[in-house]
Amino acid sequence: MPLFSIVIPTYNRSGQIVHAIESLLRQTFNSYEIIVVDDGSSDDTKEKLTGYITSGTIYYHHQENKGVCAARNHGASKAKGSYLIFLDSDDEVLPEWLADFKNLSDQGFSLLCCSMTVRKPGGGIKKVSCLDPYKNGGKDKGISIPGTWAIKTDWFRSLGGFDEAIKYGENTELKFRMMAEDKNWGFVDHHNLIYNESETGGSKQIKNKLQSNLHILAKHQHYFNQNPEVKRLFLSVAAVSAARLGMYDEARRLFFLTWKTRKTNLKSILQCMISMHPLLMRRKWKPISSNIQ
């Protein structure tokens, strides 16, 4: 049995997924399997992967389009490895990625974490350390982005996998559940994941961001009540999303809750004041669409 099962969900990314696969084939540690879950692609993804499939390098599964969470869960159900790793089909990893995870697994950790390099759409580079990803002195460790962590397969399954009701922030939501159950986490501060940041801001994604943040806030009330600053951030993101969707009454309500969560936070005070004036709100958060279904 392989030590690692690497699950790659993909949807219409035939131009990128081969780069992800090739980076896996350059690993210095080779006890792994690759499981690609094609989430209903309409491009030539399968044709691009044919050589890898026939050589036995990867296992390929096709499903009707159900979203990334469903694709990841489907891949996890097929996994034979002791640890699961999820990798997005437009990202890449360095050759020592699995070797570093293997060294951590030898120490019995339930979750194995590494750092990452972010490639910006404009060509910029940012390094993010798993020891202090949020620049708060290491109070919160570990990065939620797939490819920066490996989890014991049995533990992932006992957690219930990814929440398929979420279309944005699903990795953070899973991290909340992991934090509540087990903190036996190991860290290696090597930037082994190359995360290719994509352009964001479409109306569909912003709507997903709003709905998912509200879902997560309701699902993890206990955590947010104990962590008001994190709650404020989630509420603020939801409020801005609502404003950009032209949902001004909802945005105003959420900005009020953001201020109420941390009444001394200057940014929340200003946002709440702006939301009281419709014209200012439209200027500050210009609606991306006036026709959201």
MARMAR-862277 format. One record per residue: residue number from 1; chain; z, x, y of N, C-alpha, C in turn. Coordinates in pm, whole numbers. Each point is the difference from the previous one (the first is absolute). Example, Ala and Ser with C-alpha at 12.3 -4.5 7.8 and 13.67 -1.06 7.14 Angstrom:
REM MARMAR-862277
(lokol 1,A,(780,1319,-569),(0,-89,119),(0,90,120))
(lokol 2,A,(-72,-35,105),(6,82,119),(73,-77,109))
//
This chain:
REM MARMAR-862277
(lokol 1,A,(0,84,-120),(0,-84,120),(0,88,125))
(lokol 2,A,(-74,-40,102),(-1,78,124),(133,-16,75))
(lokol 3,A,(34,98,81),(119,-12,82),(-24,-95,117))
(lokol 4,A,(-121,10,59),(-31,-80,118),(-117,-95,-25))
(lokol 5,A,(13,-122,47),(-111,-95,6),(-35,-20,147))
(lokol 6,A,(-122,35,38),(-44,-10,139),(-88,-122,14))
(lokol 7,A,(46,-97,78),(-70,-126,17),(-71,0,135))
(lokol 8,A,(-132,-20,-3),(-80,-2,122),(-65,-137,16))
(lokol 9,A,(51,-84,89),(-70,-125,30),(-116,29,95))
(lokol 10,A,(-108,-71,-14),(-112,25,90),(-79,-127,25))
(lokol 11,A,(-58,-7,119),(-85,-115,35),(-108,49,97))
(lokol 12,A,(-123,4,-50),(-116,40,81),(20,135,70))
(lokol 13,A,(44,98,-78),(18,135,54),(-71,103,-88))
(lokol 14,A,(-120,-32,-42),(-72,91,-90),(-25,135,66))
(lokol 15,A,(-10,2,132),(-25,125,71),(121,90,9))
(lokol 16,A,(121,-54,-22),(121,80,13),(71,28,-132))
(lokol 17,A,(-10,-93,-96),(84,12,-118),(-30,124,-83))
(lokol 18,A,(-124,45,1),(-34,121,-76),(78,120,51))
(lokol 19,A,(22,7,131),(77,111,57),(145,-5,-50))
(lokol 20,A,(55,-121,-11),(136,-14,-53),(5,46,-146))
(lokol 21,A,(-98,-43,-79),(-5,38,-142),(-13,151,-15))
(lokol 22,A,(-90,61,77),(-21,144,-10),(125,78,37))
(lokol 23,A,(77,-48,96),(124,69,37),(101,-8,-114))
(lokol 24,A,(-3,-107,-77),(88,-12,-116),(-41,96,-111))
(lokol 25,A,(-128,19,-16),(-49,88,-106),(28,148,29))
(lokol 26,A,(41,30,122),(35,138,36),(150,28,-15))
(lokol 27,A,(74,-92,-60),(144,20,-14),(33,117,-93))
(lokol 28,A,(105,73,34),(44,111,-83),(87,-47,-117))
(lokol 29,A,(50,-122,7),(75,-62,-109),(-85,-114,-53))
(lokol 30,A,(-20,-6,-131),(-102,-92,-52),(50,-106,-97))
(lokol 31,A,(129,-29,-3),(48,-109,-85),(-1,-129,81))
(lokol 32,A,(-118,-59,11),(-14,-122,79),(-119,-82,-48))
(lokol 33,A,(0,-126,38),(-114,-89,-20),(-33,-61,135))
(lokol 34,A,(-128,-36,17),(-46,-63,124),(-47,-142,-34))
(lokol 35,A,(58,-97,68),(-36,-140,-21),(-57,-55,130))
(lokol 36,A,(-129,-29,0),(-64,-59,118),(-9,-151,-19))
(lokol 37,A,(50,-73,97),(-10,-147,-3),(-94,-41,113))
(lokol 38,A,(-117,-46,-38),(-102,-45,96),(29,-146,34))
(lokol 39,A,(41,-23,123),(44,-132,43),(-118,-84,50))
(lokol 40,A,(-100,-15,-88),(-113,-87,32),(-101,60,95))
(lokol 41,A,(-24,131,-8),(-97,64,90),(-140,-56,-18))
(lokol 42,A,(-73,-5,111),(-140,-45,-5),(-96,116,26))
(lokol 43,A,(54,121,15),(-85,117,21),(-25,71,-134))
(lokol 44,A,(-38,126,4),(-35,73,-123),(117,84,-52))
(lokol 45,A,(122,-50,16),(118,74,-47),(-10,35,-147))
(lokol 46,A,(-30,-98,-84),(-3,27,-145),(-108,102,-34))
(lokol 47,A,(-115,-11,66),(-108,97,-27),(43,142,38))
(lokol 48,A,(70,12,113),(46,133,44),(102,59,-98))
(lokol 49,A,(73,-87,-70),(105,47,-92),(-47,9,-145))
(lokol 50,A,(-125,-36,-26),(-48,-7,-139),(21,130,-77))
(lokol 51,A,(-31,112,62),(16,129,-68),(144,28,-38))
(lokol 52,A,(92,-35,88),(142,22,-29),(49,-95,-110))
(lokol 53,A,(-53,-123,2),(42,-99,-99),(-47,41,-139))
(lokol 54,A,(-128,37,-13),(-55,34,-132),(58,130,-55))
(lokol 55,A,(46,88,87),(60,126,-47),(146,-18,-38))
(lokol 56,A,(55,-118,26),(140,-23,-34),(97,53,103))
(lokol 57,A,(-52,42,116),(86,55,105),(87,-108,62))
(lokol 58,A,(-57,-120,15),(75,-109,60),(-15,-127,-83))
(lokol 59,A,(95,-90,17),(-8,-134,-55),(-37,-92,116))
(lokol 60,A,(-101,-82,-22),(-51,-85,107),(24,-146,-36))
(lokol 61,A,(58,-74,93),(25,-143,-19),(-55,-75,121))
(lokol 62,A,(-72,-107,-27),(-54,-82,108),(70,-135,-1))
(lokol 63,A,(35,-49,119),(59,-132,11),(-62,-71,120))
(lokol 64,A,(11,-132,3),(-46,-71,119),(91,38,116))
(lokol 65,A,(-52,-13,120),(73,45,118),(130,-78,19))
(lokol 66,A,(113,72,-14),(133,-61,15),(88,75,99))
(lokol 67,A,(-49,111,53),(81,77,93),(59,124,-63))
(lokol 68,A,(42,93,86),(44,132,-47),(127,-8,-84))
(lokol 69,A,(92,-91,34),(124,-9,-78),(-27,-44,-143))
(lokol 70,A,(-87,-100,-15),(-35,-47,-133),(-72,109,-78))
(lokol 71,A,(-86,76,67),(-72,109,-67),(96,108,-47))
(lokol 72,A,(95,36,85),(99,101,-40),(83,-48,-118))
(lokol 73,A,(45,-125,7),(80,-53,-111),(-79,-6,-129))
(lokol 74,A,(-128,-33,10),(-85,-4,-121),(-11,140,-60))
(lokol 75,A,(-23,100,86),(-6,136,-50),(130,45,-63))
(lokol 76,A,(112,-37,62),(131,39,-53),(24,-62,-137))
(lokol 77,A,(-53,-119,-23),(19,-66,-130),(-73,74,-112))
(lokol 78,A,(-100,80,36),(-77,77,-99),(52,142,-19))
(lokol 79,A,(95,40,82),(44,140,2),(78,40,-124))
(lokol 80,A,(-25,123,-46),(71,57,-114),(95,112,41))
(lokol 81,A,(-9,46,125),(80,113,44),(145,-35,26))
(lokol 82,A,(85,102,2),(141,-19,31),(22,-32,147))
(lokol 83,A,(-89,54,85),(7,-25,143),(-131,-61,47))
(lokol 84,A,(11,-89,98),(-115,-61,65),(-21,62,137))
(lokol 85,A,(-126,26,32),(-36,42,136),(-115,-89,45))
(lokol 86,A,(10,-51,122),(-109,-80,58),(-69,85,106))
(lokol 87,A,(-132,0,-4),(-79,77,95),(-110,-88,56))
(lokol 88,A,(-14,-4,130),(-108,-78,60),(-133,72,-20))
(lokol 89,A,(-106,-77,-14),(-129,56,-39),(-69,79,110))
(lokol 90,A,(53,-2,123),(-60,81,107),(87,119,37))
(lokol 91,A,(99,32,-82),(86,116,25),(-23,108,-105))
(lokol 92,A,(56,118,24),(-15,113,-91),(134,70,-15))
(lokol 93,A,(8,86,-103),(124,75,-24),(-31,147,-23))
(lokol 94,A,(100,84,26),(-15,144,-20),(25,35,-147))
(lokol 95,A,(-48,116,-45),(9,36,-142),(141,5,-58))
(lokol 96,A,(103,30,82),(137,11,-50),(76,-131,4))
(lokol 97,A,(-66,-108,37),(63,-131,15),(79,-40,-125))
(lokol 98,A,(-67,-5,-115),(68,-41,-122),(98,105,-50))
(lokol 99,A,(-31,127,18),(91,106,-44),(134,-10,73))
(lokol 100,A,(-5,-29,129),(125,-17,76),(77,-123,-47))
(lokol 101,A,(-71,-109,-26),(67,-118,-53),(61,28,-138))
(lokol 102,A,(-72,79,-81),(50,31,-133),(132,78,9))
(lokol 103,A,(8,94,92),(123,78,17),(117,-90,39))
(lokol 104,A,(-28,-100,83),(106,-95,38),(38,-88,-119))
(lokol 105,A,(-99,-40,-80),(28,-85,-115),(90,72,-101))
(lokol 106,A,(-13,131,-9),(84,79,-91),(147,-11,36))
(lokol 107,A,(28,-36,125),(139,-13,47),(52,-143,-15))
(lokol 108,A,(-82,-88,-57),(45,-134,-34),(-3,-102,111))
(lokol 109,A,(-70,30,109),(-4,-95,111),(-82,-124,-38))
(lokol 110,A,(43,-115,52),(-71,-125,-25),(-120,-16,92))
(lokol 111,A,(11,57,121),(-110,-5,97),(-27,142,48))
(lokol 112,A,(-125,40,-2),(-41,135,39),(-80,-11,129))
(lokol 113,A,(34,77,101),(-60,-16,133),(-55,132,53))
(lokol 114,A,(-116,-8,66),(-57,117,67),(-38,-38,144))
(lokol 115,A,(-42,100,76),(-42,-20,139),(-151,-23,5))
(lokol 116,A,(-53,-26,121),(-143,-27,9),(-60,53,130))
(lokol 117,A,(-130,17,-2),(-79,33,117),(-85,-122,36))
(lokol 118,A,(8,-44,124),(-77,-116,45),(-124,49,76))
(lokol 119,A,(-116,-46,-45),(-125,27,71),(-32,-121,88))
(lokol 120,A,(-4,20,130),(-27,-109,93),(-151,-29,5))
(lokol 121,A,(-38,-123,32),(-143,-35,8),(-78,88,96))
(lokol 122,A,(66,46,107),(-68,83,98),(-3,148,-35))
(lokol 123,A,(61,36,-113),(-2,139,-44),(132,72,15))
(lokol 124,A,(100,-63,58),(130,62,16),(76,7,-132))
(lokol 125,A,(103,87,-2),(81,21,-120),(147,-18,38))
(lokol 126,A,(75,-66,-90),(145,-12,20),(70,27,-131))
(lokol 127,A,(104,82,5),(80,29,-118),(123,-92,-1))
(lokol 128,A,(27,-62,-115),(116,-88,-14),(84,49,-117))
(lokol 129,A,(126,33,29),(91,51,-103),(74,-114,-68))
(lokol 130,A,(10,7,-132),(75,-102,-73),(150,10,26))
(lokol 131,A,(45,112,57),(142,20,29),(41,-63,132))
(lokol 132,A,(-96,-25,89),(32,-61,129),(-125,-69,57))
(lokol 133,A,(-53,-101,-72),(-128,-61,41),(7,-76,131))
(lokol 134,A,(119,-47,36),(12,-85,120),(67,73,116))
(lokol 135,A,(18,133,-16),(56,83,107),(137,-51,46))
(lokol 136,A,(83,-36,-99),(136,-45,33),(106,89,-63))
(lokol 137,A,(-36,128,-14),(95,95,-55),(17,-9,-150))
(lokol 138,A,(-96,-61,-69),(8,-11,-145),(87,-114,-49))
(lokol 139,A,(35,-92,89),(80,-116,-42),(-76,-82,-104))
(lokol 140,A,(-130,-17,21),(-86,-70,-96),(-100,98,-57))
(lokol 141,A,(6,21,-131),(-89,94,-66),(-102,-76,-85))
(lokol 142,A,(-111,67,-28),(-103,-60,-83),(-101,-77,82))
(lokol 143,A,(-128,16,-35),(-111,-66,69),(-50,-114,-89))
(lokol 144,A,(-34,-113,61),(-43,-116,-79),(-145,9,-47))
(lokol 145,A,(-80,82,65),(-144,7,-29),(-24,38,-147))
(lokol 146,A,(-86,-74,-72),(-33,36,-139),(-57,142,-6))
(lokol 147,A,(40,70,-104),(-42,139,-16),(110,97,38))
(lokol 148,A,(101,-48,73),(113,86,37),(119,-22,-93))
(lokol 149,A,(-15,-87,-99),(112,-24,-90),(-47,-37,-140))
(lokol 150,A,(83,33,-96),(-20,-39,-139),(129,-66,-47))
(lokol 151,A,(-11,-108,-73),(116,-78,-43),(0,-15,-151))
(lokol 152,A,(118,3,-60),(7,-23,-143),(-62,-136,-33))
(lokol 153,A,(-87,0,-98),(-77,-121,-32),(90,-117,-36))
(lokol 154,A,(102,25,-81),(90,-108,-41),(73,-58,120))
(lokol 155,A,(37,84,94),(71,-48,119),(-91,-86,86))
(lokol 156,A,(-125,47,20),(-96,-79,78),(-17,-139,-60))
(lokol 157,A,(-13,-6,-130),(-20,-129,-65),(124,-88,12))
(lokol 158,A,(118,61,-8),(123,-80,14),(17,-53,141))
(lokol 159,A,(-59,68,98),(4,-46,138),(-93,-119,24))
(lokol 160,A,(-91,-22,-94),(-95,-110,15),(-131,41,64))
(lokol 161,A,(-19,131,21),(-126,48,57),(-13,-34,147))
(lokol 162,A,(-122,6,49),(-29,-33,140),(5,-151,21))
(lokol 163,A,(46,-41,116),(4,-141,36),(-141,-43,41))
(lokol 164,A,(-64,-82,-83),(-139,-37,23),(-18,-102,111))
(lokol 165,A,(111,-48,56),(-9,-90,116),(-20,77,129))
(lokol 166,A,(12,134,-7),(-8,84,119),(-136,68,7))
(lokol 167,A,(-62,-2,117),(-129,65,20),(7,115,100))
(lokol 168,A,(119,29,49),(21,111,92),(146,43,-13))
(lokol 169,A,(25,132,-7),(137,49,-9),(62,-14,-138))
(lokol 170,A,(-85,-17,-103),(52,-21,-135),(74,121,-55))
(lokol 171,A,(-39,119,45),(69,121,-47),(140,10,59))
(lokol 172,A,(15,-37,127),(131,1,62),(91,-103,-66))
(lokol 173,A,(-54,-117,-30),(81,-104,-65),(49,47,-136))
(lokol 174,A,(-86,66,-76),(41,54,-130),(108,106,19))
(lokol 175,A,(-13,81,103),(99,104,27),(137,-61,27))
(lokol 176,A,(4,-112,71),(128,-68,23),(68,-35,-132))
(lokol 177,A,(-79,-51,-96),(57,-36,-130),(45,123,-78))
(lokol 178,A,(-76,109,12),(40,123,-67),(130,53,59))
(lokol 179,A,(12,-4,131),(120,50,66),(124,-80,-39))
(lokol 180,A,(-18,-129,-25),(113,-85,-34),(52,27,-141))
(lokol 181,A,(-85,56,-86),(38,17,-140),(33,143,-40))
(lokol 182,A,(-71,97,53),(10,136,-56),(-33,100,109))
(lokol 183,A,(89,98,20),(-28,104,98),(-7,138,-66))
(lokol 184,A,(-35,-1,-129),(-17,125,-73),(-141,53,27))
(lokol 185,A,(-21,44,125),(-132,41,46),(-7,151,16))
(lokol 186,A,(-112,58,-40),(-22,143,18),(-111,24,102))
(lokol 187,A,(13,107,77),(-94,27,110),(-56,142,-10))
(lokol 188,A,(-128,13,28),(-63,130,16),(-79,-5,131))
(lokol 189,A,(33,88,92),(-60,-6,134),(-132,76,5))
(lokol 190,A,(-90,-39,-89),(-136,54,-1),(-95,-114,37))
(lokol 191,A,(-94,27,88),(-89,-105,52),(-117,-20,-96))
(lokol 192,A,(32,-57,-116),(-96,-7,-110),(-98,-117,8))
(lokol 193,A,(34,-101,78),(-94,-112,18),(-77,20,129))
(lokol 194,A,(-131,-21,-6),(-84,-4,120),(-33,-147,24))
(lokol 195,A,(65,-56,99),(-14,-142,31),(-102,-18,111))
(lokol 196,A,(-111,-65,-34),(-107,-22,96),(24,-133,72))
(lokol 197,A,(52,10,120),(34,-119,77),(-127,-72,42))
(lokol 198,A,(-1,-131,-17),(-119,-79,34),(21,-71,133))
(lokol 199,A,(-111,-43,58),(7,-78,123),(67,-134,-31))
(lokol 200,A,(85,-47,91),(69,-127,-20),(-22,-90,121))
(lokol 201,A,(44,-124,-11),(-3,-88,116),(-82,-126,-17))
(lokol 202,A,(-69,-18,-113),(-75,-123,-19),(91,-121,-7))
(lokol 203,A,(-54,-116,35),(83,-120,5),(60,-34,-136))
(lokol 204,A,(-76,20,-109),(52,-30,-132),(120,88,-32))
(lokol 205,A,(-10,129,33),(111,91,-29),(123,-33,86))
(lokol 206,A,(-23,-36,125),(112,-34,87),(69,-127,-49))
(lokol 207,A,(-78,-98,-46),(61,-119,-57),(81,34,-124))
(lokol 208,A,(-53,88,-86),(74,44,-118),(130,71,40))
(lokol 209,A,(-8,81,105),(118,72,48),(109,-97,44))
(lokol 210,A,(-39,-104,75),(96,-100,47),(64,-73,-118))
(lokol 211,A,(-83,-53,-88),(52,-78,-112),(87,83,-93))
(lokol 212,A,(-42,124,-27),(74,85,-92),(133,44,59))
(lokol 213,A,(2,34,129),(126,39,62),(101,-114,-2))
(lokol 214,A,(-46,-122,25),(90,-115,-4),(50,-24,-143))
(lokol 215,A,(-88,20,-98),(37,-16,-140),(107,104,-39))
(lokol 216,A,(-20,124,41),(94,107,-33),(134,-23,70))
(lokol 217,A,(-3,-44,126),(124,-27,73),(81,-109,-70))
(lokol 218,A,(-67,-103,-50),(71,-107,-69),(50,44,-137))
(lokol 219,A,(-78,82,-69),(34,42,-136),(115,99,-4))
(lokol 220,A,(11,81,104),(101,107,0),(99,-18,115))
(lokol 221,A,(49,-121,17),(92,-29,111),(125,88,-6))
(lokol 222,A,(53,22,-119),(123,79,-12),(-22,142,51))
(lokol 223,A,(-113,59,-39),(-30,137,45),(-16,3,152))
(lokol 224,A,(-73,-93,55),(-25,2,144),(127,-28,81))
(lokol 225,A,(88,-83,-53),(126,-26,70),(86,126,7))
(lokol 226,A,(-16,87,-100),(75,126,0),(-73,111,76))
(lokol 227,A,(-125,-22,31),(-82,100,69),(-72,-66,118))
(lokol 228,A,(73,-32,107),(-59,-76,111),(-116,70,70))
(lokol 229,A,(0,133,4),(-109,69,67),(-130,-17,-79))
(lokol 230,A,(8,4,-133),(-118,-23,-83),(-46,-145,16))
(lokol 231,A,(95,-92,7),(-33,-141,22),(-72,-17,133))
(lokol 232,A,(49,67,103),(-64,-9,131),(-144,47,-6))
(lokol 233,A,(-25,109,-71),(-136,54,-10),(-93,-98,-72))
(lokol 234,A,(47,-60,-109),(-81,-97,-74),(-30,-122,86))
(lokol 235,A,(100,-49,72),(-20,-115,87),(-98,32,113))
(lokol 236,A,(13,121,56),(-88,40,109),(-146,6,-45))
(lokol 237,A,(-23,58,-118),(-137,6,-54),(-54,-141,-22))
(lokol 238,A,(82,-89,-54),(-43,-138,-23),(-30,-70,132))
(lokol 239,A,(84,24,101),(-19,-64,130),(-129,45,66))
(lokol 240,A,(-27,130,-1),(-122,53,59),(-123,-55,-76))
(lokol 241,A,(11,-8,-130),(-111,-55,-80),(-28,-145,39))
(lokol 242,A,(106,-78,16),(-18,-139,40),(-66,-10,137))
(lokol 243,A,(43,86,93),(-60,-1,134),(-147,35,-5))
(lokol 244,A,(-37,99,-81),(-140,43,-9),(-86,-106,-69))
(lokol 245,A,(64,-88,-76),(-72,-110,-64),(-8,-121,91))
(lokol 246,A,(58,12,119),(0,-112,93),(102,-107,-33))
(lokol 247,A,(97,32,-87),(106,-94,-40),(119,22,93))
(lokol 248,A,(-12,-44,124),(95,40,104),(139,-61,-17))
(lokol 249,A,(9,-122,-45),(132,-60,-23),(75,75,-111))
(lokol 250,A,(-72,31,-108),(61,75,-109),(37,141,46))
(lokol 251,A,(-86,63,78),(29,134,51),(126,-3,86))
(lokol 252,A,(9,-101,87),(118,-12,88),(128,-15,-82))
(lokol 253,A,(-6,-81,-104),(116,-20,-88),(41,131,-67))
(lokol 254,A,(-98,74,-48),(29,125,-70),(50,109,95))
(lokol 255,A,(-56,5,122),(50,97,98),(145,-31,37))
(lokol 256,A,(36,-128,5),(138,-38,29),(92,47,-114))
(lokol 257,A,(-43,-19,-124),(80,46,-114),(11,152,-2))
(lokol 258,A,(-108,68,42),(3,146,8),(107,45,98))
(lokol 259,A,(1,-62,119),(102,34,100),(140,-36,-49))
(lokol 260,A,(14,-115,-65),(130,-46,-47),(58,94,-105))
(lokol 261,A,(-89,64,-79),(45,92,-104),(63,125,59))
(lokol 262,A,(-62,54,106),(55,118,69),(-12,-23,150))
(lokol 263,A,(100,-63,60),(-9,-45,138),(-7,113,101))
(lokol 264,A,(41,121,-40),(0,112,94),(-127,84,-9))
(lokol 265,A,(-90,-34,-90),(-123,78,-16),(-96,-31,115))
(lokol 266,A,(-34,102,78),(-81,-19,120),(-138,-57,-33))
(lokol 267,A,(-63,50,-104),(-134,-49,-36),(5,-149,-35))
(lokol 268,A,(101,-42,-74),(12,-140,-37),(25,-88,121))
(lokol 269,A,(78,49,95),(26,-74,124),(-129,-22,76))
(lokol 270,A,(-80,106,14),(-125,-9,75),(-99,-93,-70))
(lokol 271,A,(-10,13,-133),(-92,-86,-75),(39,-147,14))
(lokol 272,A,(129,-27,-6),(48,-138,12),(-30,-56,139))
(lokol 273,A,(18,83,103),(-29,-45,137),(-148,-28,19))
(lokol 274,A,(-86,89,-53),(-145,-21,11),(-42,-128,-70))
(lokol 275,A,(62,-29,-114),(-38,-118,-78),(33,-131,71))
(lokol 276,A,(85,7,101),(35,-120,77),(-112,-42,95))
(lokol 277,A,(-97,90,20),(-108,-26,95),(-134,6,-74))
(lokol 278,A,(-63,-113,-27),(-123,-4,-79),(-110,94,48))
(lokol 279,A,(-19,11,132),(-106,87,52),(30,146,-31))
(lokol 280,A,(125,41,19),(39,138,-30),(-15,29,-150))
(lokol 281,A,(37,-98,-82),(-10,19,-144),(-146,19,-41))
(lokol 282,A,(-90,-76,60),(-142,14,-34),(-55,135,43))
(lokol 283,A,(49,50,111),(-46,131,49),(58,114,-84))
(lokol 284,A,(127,-12,-38),(66,105,-78),(-53,6,-142))
(lokol 285,A,(-15,-117,-64),(-47,-7,-138),(-124,-86,-5))
(lokol 286,A,(-112,58,36),(-125,-72,6),(-36,-58,-136))
(lokol 287,A,(-24,-130,-8),(-29,-63,-130),(-124,61,-64))
(lokol 288,A,(11,27,-128),(-112,59,-72),(-96,-108,-47))
(lokol 289,A,(51,-121,-15),(-86,-110,-46),(62,-132,43))
(lokol 290,A,(-85,-94,35),(49,-133,35),(-33,-101,-109))
(lokol 291,A,(-46,52,-115),(-42,-91,-108),(55,51,-134))
(lokol 292,A,(132,-6,-14),(65,46,-122),(18,-117,-95))
(lokol 293,A,(-49,17,-122),(9,-108,-99),(137,-1,-65))
//
